Structures are given as structure tokens and as C-alpha cells.
Amino acid sequence: MSKFIAVQKALRQNPDITIVGVLEGKAELPARDSQWSHTADFYVAPKIGGVYTVTELQALMMSLLPELEPTCQSSFCEFVDKRRLGILVLDEVIGTEAVRHEITFTDDDDMLLFGGFGADGKRVIERTEEVQRRIWVRLFPNAQIAGAALRDENKY
């Protein structure tokens, strides 16, 4: 099972939270502008009421995906005039891309001085790259705040 499916399943089955929304991005393959061919940003909140202390929010966030190990995370923090929200980040390889470059020089023996070219004026470079997905799980104190962030209002 992919991490994406496992995250969806864990969040949907959690009786304490609701998925307010998911922002997905899919790059045209091969992905040229980003390392991530697919991104999914889950905005979740407590199902009833809200959770407002940093300690409780951190504990709830850490309980969201008990079977999955995040690639990295940002913990909830409280400052004098604001709070930083916590985020779980999960990366996964979802495929491979075989890349092949072939260069052929014609009628230019001087160019054969470049390394890696055969007597026929040809050089072939082959490599395999991973196709990757990044998943964010953002826990908000309540569904209203999550909804505002989803609409790009007061995201931070």
C-alpha cells in the first residue's frame, strides 16, 4: 500500500479528526520544475470543538499516523504573540524514470576530443531517476482555522 493511501486511510478512520480538505498537485511527467511529481497537502482538524494548547496539539498530531514514520516533521511551538503549527511530512518513491541521452557528431573529428565519444562520434548516457511524491499533514486547532488556511487566508 502506498503511503498516500495509508495516510488517507488513517486520517479517515480516526474518530477524533476531520479532513477539512486536500490540495493535490500533479506535475506533468517527467517533472522538470519540481522534485515532486505528485504532492498532497492534507488539512485536518479535531472533529468536535477544538484543541488549542501546544502540548495537546502536538500529542494529537503525533497520534494521527501511528503506522507511518514521517520523513520529517515540524513541531507545534508557542511564541509570545503567535503559534507555529505542526506538520508531518512523508516522502515516497512512486516510480522510476529511465533517461537516455544520445549525442552523435557528424563530420567533425575535432569534437571527438571530448571525453566519452566513440570512433563513430557517438556518446550515450543512460540513468534512472526516482519519481517521487511528497505528502504534508497539517493539523489545525479547529475546522474553521483549517478552512481559512485552505482558502489561503491566515495560512500561518
N, C-alpha and C positions, 0 to 999 in steps of 0.2 A: 504494500500500500504506500502511495506517495505521502510525503509529509503534508502536502496541500490537502489531500483527502483526510488524513489523520487529524489535522488542525480543524478542518470543518466539522468532522465528526465529534471531536472532543468538545468544541465550543457549543454545538447544537445540543449535545447530550447533557451539558452542565446545567443543572436546575437553578443555579444561582445567578446566571448571567444571560444577557440577551445580545445577539449580534445586531447592532444598530445599522451596520452597512459594511460593504466590502468594495474597495476600489481596486480594480484589476487593470493591469497594463500588459499588453502583449506586443512585443517587438516583432517587426517583420523579420523573418529569418533569411539569411543569417543576421543576427543582431549586430549592428555596426556602431550605434550611438551609445550603447549601454552594455554592461557585462551581463545584465539580466534579460533573458528572453521572455520571461513571464514574472510579473510581480503581483502580489496580493496583499492588500493592507486591510486587516480586519479591525473594525471599530466596535469595541464591546463595552458593556456597562453592566452593573448589577441589575438584576431583573426587577426587584422591588425596592423602592426608595433610592438610597444612595449610600456610598461608603466614602467618607471624607478624611479620615486620618491617613497619614502616610504609611503608618505601620499596618493598618488594615488593608489598604490598597495593595501594598507590597505582598502581603500574605495571600490575598486573593489572586493577584497576578501569578504568583509562583504556583498556585494550585490549578491554573487553567489547563495546562498541558502536561499532566503527570507522566505520560508515557513517552514524551519527546524531550530531547535535550536541545535547548536553544543554541544556535551558533554564537550568539552574543545577546546581551540584554543591557538595558538602561534602567536603573532602579529609580523608584519614586524618591524625590528629595524635596525638602521644605526649606525655603529661604525666607528672609524677613518679609518680603512683600509678594512672594509667589511660590508656586509648587512646580516642580518638573515632573511630568508624567512618566510612568514606566513603560517600557516597550520590550517585547520579546521578539527576537529576530531568528528566523530559521532559513537556512540556505539548503538547496538540494540540487543535485545534478539530475536533469530530466532527459538528457540525450547526449549524443555526440555529433560533431560536425567534422567531416573529412574535408580538408582543404588541400587543393593541389594547384601549384603554380608551375607552368611550363614556359620557359623562355628559350627562344630559338633565334640565333643571329644568322643572318644571311649575307654572304659575300663581304664579310668584314673580319678578317683574320686577326686584326688588332684587338678586337673585343674578346678574343679567346684568352687574353692575358688575365681577365677577371677570373678569380678562383671558381672552381666547381663546374666549369663548362667542358664538355667532352669535345673530341675532334670534330664531331658533327655540328658543333656550335649550339648544343642543347644543354639546358640545365633544368632539372625537375626537382621541386621542393614539395614534399608532402608532410602534412602534420594533421593531428587530430585535436580538436578543441572541445571542451565541455559546453553543453547548452545548459544554462543554469536558471533556477527560479529563486526569488527572494520573497519571504513571507514576513510581514510585520503583524504583530498582535498588540493593539493599543488599548489598554484598559482606561476608561474614564470614570470619574466618580459617580455619574448618573447618565441616563439616556439622553437628557436634554443637552448636556455638555457635549456628549459624543455626537449627537445630531448636528450641533452647531459646528463642531470641528469637521464633520463630514461635508458640510456645506462651505467649508473653508472660512468659517467665522471663528475667531478666537481659538485657532488651532493649537496655540501654545499657551 
